[in-house]
Amino acid sequence: MDFSKFTINIFVCFCIFSCRLPVTIFDDVEDAITYEASTISYAPKLPENLKVMTWNIRYGAARIPWFEDSCGDRVHMTESEVTSHLDFITQYINTDIDTIDILLLQEVDVSSKRSAYVDQIQYLLESTYFNYAVYGSMWKSDLVPSGGLGKVDVGVAILSRWPLTQAERIQLPLREDQPGYEKYFYLRRCMLKTKIEIENWENLYAVDIHAVSFSTDDTKQKHIVEYKSLLDKIDDDGFSFITGGDLNAIPPAAEKFDYCEEDQCPQDAYSWHTVISNDSTNYHRKGSYYNNFQEIGSYPSERNLLTLLYNSTNYYPGIAYEDRNNSDHFTYGAYNTDNTDKSYHDRKLDYLFTNHSNWSQSGNTHQDAKAFSDHIPVSAILYK
Amino acid sequence: MNIIFSILLIALINLSIIFPRDSAYLLKHGERSMGIFQPRIYGLNEKMEFSTHPILFFIKPNMKLKIFHGQKKEIGIASRYSLDYPTPLLKLIQHRNNFAFISEDPDIGEIQNLLVLKGELLGTKKYLNYFLTAKLGISICPGCKMDTRHLIDYDLVYPRMAIYNYGIGANMGLDWDYTYSGKISLKADLDLLFLPEEHPFIEHKFLLHYSLSDKYTISGGYKFCYGYYPFSNEKGLWNLFPILDLKWKWKK
């Protein structure tokens, strides 16, 4: 074979097939990443009830003024900052409340520069009584060229005292309201589904979700519709599920749906609600306005998006329906340690549901965990 | 978008990182050469060669001087000294918007004035249609103690930036330059980069040069790198980047 042709062929093959690209693009459905604690702790063999909690832990940033939200300017934490924040969380889980059996987490960093590359799942496993975890990344990029963020690997995780099997990462639709380059480097949100292997709880599944936040199109509707379809499939198969997450949606019939003024930051490009422009995207702050799309056919408007879940007769919310808009159950607020003007919590974005039985009597929004993240956890107990 | 990003990467990586002219022999007196991504090289006299990257110079002042010390046992010996002032470039890519590679975190100190000095020794042995070059070098960045959170933990870039934190680094390598015909020549090299408290970083490139005319040469190839990064202390990672450039030379 001609030497130069051979060389050129080798070169072309290398270039096309061998580069490790900076952004990880996921399959529609793929195996979740599994974790195990180095020491297996005791887990009751035949538990009569299961305490389930959902918590967006803000990648261990607690309430520091982060640059992407809450009007902050911090980008990269030190390792000691991250571990001290995680220690607050583990201390709360271990001592301040009754034993949590299943923990649904959102915004967990496993290898991100902003959180000093601390694998937060392994850290939580080693410092709590959870034995097993599964993880699905929603943003995995070797280099995010924005704000100097650098490498990011963040996602959703399910921690359990019992083994988890059949764990799947399920891709959610991408936002369509971003330019191509931004979309390429942006989050690829997902759901995480796994079976929990408890002897006396047959065919029990857990589903964790972190739905889109900053979209101004109908991406959020697509996410909730896909989420509901997944739950319906489990339900139709005759299985039980416990599910929850940060749905980034307000409860049905919430009086307030526009938080642009509450979330206004001094460094924002616009003074929200004052800009007169043909470009309406400058009128509302992304992620602070919950009325971006209206009802289409059988799909509800953004304001009532969660009627899809609340109106399902055999789905039970962790917090009782009648309490959903009660301020005691708000779970998110843009408060920062350097911006005390903002209220701690002013909206509910985090939810739990099950199709097993009505558990809202035991539902709790943990108002005493305000300082550990920009979200506070919600828990409920499922009785056999 | 993968393609666009790759193209951007090619451009960035080619800029100054990939194309050092690793041979003890100099450009002939009066000769000049330059590439889109390669530095402008001046053959000053029979003993000295000066180079600088003109595009980068305004944001990253840089210069390199190579001195030929003669032949010993048919091996050409040269030393090379370079000076880099990356601070303006680093400040340019430090902001809070898109295309920022370094953060503006108030908890991290400002980027200090960084001056990197590098000295290398090169030995080249000529054979009938190829020559081999060995090199050994040391880099110092006096007083540098850049916060590791400002380092870009990415292939090729990290081992070069980490010197801003450690203040010292070393390198060694071997180059093979092969003349296949009057128009085609090949280049392959292997480099090791050493940093305190780090595994060595391995880099290798392969280039095919094709002379379009006496003046113009087009080059294409790949750059391979392997190393342990702050996020992968237990597992080495490799990557491969395509290289493309056009070089032209002329006489004064």
Interface residues (C-beta under 8 A of the other chain):
Chain A: F3 S4 T7 I8 F11 F14 C15 S18 C19 R20 L21 P22 V23 F67 D73 R74 V75 H76 T78 S111 K113 Y117 D142 L143 P145 S146 G147 G148 L149 G150 K151 G180 Y181 E182 K183 Y184
Chain B: M1 N2 I4 F5 S6 L9 I93 Q94 H95 R96 N97 N98 F99 A100 F101 I102 S103 E104 D105 P106 D107 I108 R149 H150 I152 D153 Y154 Y180 I184 L186 F206 L208 G220 G221 Y222 P230 F231 L237 W238 N239 L240 F241 P242
